[in-house]
């Protein structure tokens, strides 16, 4: 059987441009040698288009693990890699077609991905019907794993907001077999808002903040959870407004917030809409830079366009990301060095590279146990799902990994990054890690 090749060959340094050209040209080639006992793992990521700069390094992490572990329980591992973007934004229908091709492959026992929540919502029911396990290093939408969008203690009105109320399908409707098959290594979005509030109070000594959100469920959810957590921590929300992402002029609101004694602004939304111009607008009203923090979520974090839109007021932007920062982990240091030695281009490595490496490792561990319990035969897909659900305390390079009953990681770490320069090319600084592994903030 042919090996599916999409993109650059693992371990061979390739320019970013060449990588994308190769990734777009996915072909099936005959192997040079006969492979016995193949076992296939599907990979579905947005390997071209807008999210490729983050997704291609994630694929590199997957391939790096497989290069180091080419066999598994007596089987030769082969990756079947697909692109759910095809040069544009992640496309749910492309993702669905990719998963259907995985399901049709009788040697394919599980998949890694996707990267995007809208794609996951389309893929999960197909994979669930087939009993196909999904492990993703990304996607933080709460409604992929549960029916509650915001729990009551993270809603300022202290009532739960259901996924349906937020305009999203609940997790229970995504699983026709009523058994979870979706597992992720990221935490969920409502913890981003809570973590930002904890950091604002505990590290920045902010007790009065104004809150701005966009018209999307993601941004409004972050704003809700920040507001509720700030209030529970003894702080006050002095004002809140919902802005039009196409016309993010918040000047009048910022002036009112200043008069009300706001010490910081929290923004729930994404940088790609130009909303970081709000940060630039703050300069003429508030003390600039770190003196008046601008806090946000992963829709803003490490985004050059946000720094560009904020201009010379970019320093003092703090933004959460719902993943472990592998670069700050001493345990991950050797793996990162080995990866960078094998990949010569800076663009080959990204925030999700080592998390994707760990996602592959956790899946390998579950598949190996499924092979062992199946007497050494190609494992049943349902057995792989069961073994993933039983994962606790796996020693990954990003920490000890396990999954709760919903498939969410129990390694609930949020990384807080700060923009320290007005140059969009400048790296962001890891300011703190907020860890909810020992208990949730609600």
Secondary structure, DSSP 8 states (H G I E B T S, - for coil): --EEE-SS-TTS---HHHHHHHHHS-EEE--SS---SEEEEEEEE--SSTTHHHHHHHHHHHHHHHHH--EETTEEEEEEEEESSTTSS--HHHHHHHHHHHHH-TTEEEEEE-SSHHHHHHHHHHHHHTT-EEEES----GGGT-SEEE-GGGSTTSS-EETTTTTS--GGGG-TTSS--EEESS--HHHHHHHHHHHHHHTS---EEEEEE-SSHHHHHHHHHHHHHHHHTT-EEEEEEE--GGG---HHHHHHHHHTT--EEEEES-GGGTTTHHHHHHTTTS--GGGSEEEE-TTTTT-HHHHHHHGGG-TTEEEEESS--GGG-TTTHHHHHHHHHH---GGG--TTHHHHHHHHHHHHHHHHHHHHHTTTS---HHHHHHHHHT--SEEETTEEE-B-TTS-BS--EEEEEEE--S-TTS--EEEEEEE-TT----
